Structure formats: structure tokens, C-alpha cells
């Protein structure tokens, strides 16, 4: 156990800076920034809201007691690809079902003193691995037994039919008994009021429900796109900064060429060339066109770190280059990358919303930008303010977290 873990928070704030690790000091400094802490809790709340979306709005009941006995239609619907066809929904639905197990694992790791960056990373990696097993329809040409499809039953209509037949069924529905793709032309473009908390769009879809499930899309876009370009930028920047020579020349010229091209117009061009766009293609395109800033930061950090004593000692011991780069220097160069990545999440969300606003997003997902575009075309205030305020809020809280990290990582601002 490290010295930072042995000291209570009061001791950390009181003094003894020589006994604290670097990241413990960063945590204490970040905790003093109230707007940043509020932003971090807001981000956590957004992820919880995105995960719990089916518990708030879904047209399948939690429990159904009918002629066939006790059922839980909602649980089976979470992985029915005829209801949730998008991989993003499967990711969050799987997280919703397995979250109690993850919480128990986190508590067990914490009690064992092993719940840190590696412990949290192991849980995230496990969930990603499970998602990759569930989402594909086939595995290398073989049918995926976890790819679940079942006939869709309208339990609301079924309940009415049973009541008319004198065989009432007991059903426990979520607060909003509607799916985000459900349309109703008879209530097209209705303003907020009554059961329609945020009104409807031109197809009669409930705007509140689409905004709720759109949280999943925005957060996934931000995290996945940033993860892609951070990985690319870290690898290229580390090679350029550590190896130098022709590696540095080639990678630096590539960075300069990419910077000369306006990134948003490059993204527009690449997205326009894709015929059947999916949300994952949009993530990849944003990721592979936005890595230059991270690469420059990592390169600058490696140019500085490679001449320090610990790096020279590692090379003197004859350690392989990859180990010196990724096990010794990289952990000490990640501070600016974390700040850039946090701001990058907000930027990626804005880019995806802009693409959807221009009609270049994935039409099968409930994107906030698409709702905003419908509001512009129909000139309806509720279709403009709801997604506009949501985008503003999410971008703002991520920027607050980024500013808090930037201040916490800067030793000149540490008090």
C-alpha cells in the first residue's frame, strides 16, 4: 500500500507533500476545485442515466403476470436485436444487467487493496470483451449463439385485450411506456404538455425518450472516438519523441500535413463517402482524423523525459526499447494527454452532433443533432432547445473536468 493510501484525506490536505505520490497530489488538488468536482459527478450521473434508460422509458414491463404465469419481458428485450439493433444499446444494456456484479467485484478489489487504475481497467476490459462477444451476428462466419432475436410483443395492447376478455393481466411498466423508435403520426409535432414532457417530432416520436437514449450515443461517441485518437497519438508521438531521427522527421511531417487540412471538412468528406453509415463508422472517422494534438503533446513530453536519469538508467540496464517507452516513460508523460482527452470528449460530441445536424450521421440512432435539425426545419422551439441545452450541458461539464485536471496537473497552480 502506498503512502497516499495510508493517509486520510485530512492528512493529505494538511501537509506532508513529501510523503505523497504524484497522483495523490493531483487528486487532492482536483478535489479543491468545486466546479471540476461538480462536473465530474455530472459526468458520472450522465453515465448512470444512460445505463438506466430502459428502466425509465421502455414499452416492455418489468414484470408480467398473465395466462402464462410470471414473466420479465424487459429483461429479455434488452438483448433482442429486433428491439435494440445498435451495438451501443447492447453495450449499455449489458452494463445495466451486470452492474451489480461489477460493484461487488469493485468492493472486493478495494478491500484487497487492489482497486486502482489497473483494477478499474480490468473491469472495463472485461465488459468490452463481453460486449464484443454479444454484439456480432457471426463469429468468423459461424452463427453467434449470443445474438438474440425474438418476436416483438406489444404488451400494452395485449393487456387491453386481456382486460376486454375478462382476463386481466398484472403488469409493472417503466415510468414511460414507450420505445425511442416508436412513431405515431397522429401526434406529429406536438408541443410539450401532459404526458409529452418534451413534445414530439415530425414522426410522432417522444422527444424526451429520444433525448434519454441519445445520451448513450453522445457519451459513446466521445469516449470511443477519443480512445481511438489517443491511442494513435500516443504511439506515433512516443516513437517520434523517443527514437528521433527519421522516425521523428516522418511523423512530424505527417502531423504537419494533417494539421493543414481543416479537420471538420476532412471528416465531412470521409463521412460523405460512406454509403451505409453506422455510428461506429462515425466514431472511427472522428478518431483517425483527430490524433495530431495528442501526438504533438506526447512527442514533446518524450523529448524531455528521455534525457532524465530514470530513462537513462533504464537504457543502461539494457531494457528493450518498447519497455522503456511504454512501461517507464509513457506513465510519466500521460498528464497532458489526460487533459487533452477530456477536452476531446466534448469536441467529439460536438462533431457527431454537427454531422447528425447536417444529415450525415447514423439515421438509426437517436442523435441529439438529428432532433436539432428537425427543430430547425420545423421551427419548433421544443425541438431546438431540448437537444441544444443537452449538448451545451454535456460539453460544459466535460470542459469543467478538463480545466480541473489541467489545473491539478500544473505544479505552478498547486496550493
Buried (B, 14 or more C-beta within 10 A) or exposed (E): EEEBEEBEEEEBEEEEEEBBEEBBBBBBBBBBBEBBBBBBEBBEEBBEBBBBBBEBBBBBBBBBBBEEEEBEBBBBBBBBBEBBEBBBBBBBBBBBEBBEEBEEBBEEBEEEEEBEEEBEEBBEEBBEEBBEBBBEEEEEEEEBEBBBEEEEBEBBEBBEEBEEEEEEBEBEBBEBBBBBBBBEEEBBBBEBEEEBBBBBBBBBBBBBBBBBBBBBBBBBBBBBBBBBBBEBBBBBBBBBBBBBEEBBEEBBEBBEEBEEEEBBEBBBEBBEEEEEBBBBBBBBBBBBBBBBBBBBBBBBBBBEBBEEEEBEEBEEEEBEEEEBBBEBBBEBBBBBBBBBBBBBBBBBBBBBBBBBBBEBBBEEBBBBBBBBBBBEEBEBEBBBBBBBEBBEEBBBBBBBBBBBBBBBBBEEEBE
